């Protein structure tokens, strides 16, 4: 779908009559931005809370972990991969009954958080697993030699030494989440995605589409910038 | 005291990595364990630390059996051994002082006590001014010194060093070895150094063991081992550089000056020979000062076979081991040695 904004505008009978002079900008746009931010932030928190332990579990059950257990690893791994392989739009629709059960409704940004979290937790867990695998086994052995418990090794060695990688993975996850929020918006989740779809696409408002695109790009750029800064700040390699 | 009794390790695949190893290392000694790659050095370390328990046999450190310890007892036993690694294995996220205090945190030492101890250790390894640097901001030698300080933090009785200098240049190597010796003298700890560098053994070890195909082939005090002319370890410790100008038919006297020598240095050996009217040329020679004694191996080339026997007799009279050899034998020995090296290298690549 490659339609330029100005081309769209020319073909669009706007209520106000002029490109960029659109009441949607005052009435809906600020709320949509906030909804996108809330949706992303709430999901990010949930993903961090559940994805990090799941990633640590995956790594430590795996062949290079603290207590390798290949049958259990394969089961957990399979569940994670199933979660990752379902196209998000399908996941979202199939989760509607569950979302209703959890939030009471399938509409609005609060409802969108449920499928977003379920889609992003396995994604982030895999990235955490990768980050932990990068921590050299020598460091783990050195600390093991000090008589450390497994819990201590996970927190103080695996997570602490793998933190730059974990933060990088989290940034990637949040950026992916932002694009998922747009998809969630299309089926009633609200936010910039909903605005772009309902006004930019359905009502041929090229200026609304353009505004949504620019705002999404800015949000992604800010997230990426913050993520990179944090990762650099904690990276002492 | 460290005591290994009949320690064997068989890996699940059926590979025997250690084959009834017996070894006793008295308190306060620096003991070197040498061997080619694949000889079982790494396995021995893993057994000693309990990271990978031995299949059979017992390993005791100061009377505590490491081989049988499990769970909490193993964790406690591990604290009696400090370990220094080839690639330091410091945590990049921690500063030098935090790395050193890490074992103390794990042992539950109160913060105030930790601070005092870290201060002491930083001073001991000469890094007081680098305390707030992260490992990435330190040189290889400094990192290794932090690693040593960390290994000593929990006041272990044993310092286990796995190739501690293999990643360092020769100047830094000397500094690190000097530090290890000084720490032994000061703290009275027992040190085990696993290495493939004979120079490390010559420089610092009191005693040495040669590990070969999972067995201890030879073990003893350094000078005794060198004195033992039949042992391959003696030839490795005091090895001769290759000589190009040797013909297969040449007769040579191979002389080994070691503990039993009545001569103080090599200069005396030459004056002795010339005073007997024996005019000999040195084809190749290696002289080392080990534990304050001059030790050396020489290839002396006489003009005739009769002269060779005369030279050997004179040297033997003065407690120097001497035997006749030929250019062909020397050549064959070197070829066999190179083949061994090539095989070890091949093995390393395969791993």
Interface residues (C-beta under 8 A of the other chain):
Chain A: X136 X138 X139 X141 X142 X143 X144 X145 X146 X147 X148 X149 X152 X156 X157 X160 X161 X163 X234 X236 X237
Chain B: X49 X51 X75 X76 X78 X79 X81 X83 X85 X87 X89 X90 X91 X92 X93 X102 X103 X106 X107 X134 X135 X136 X154
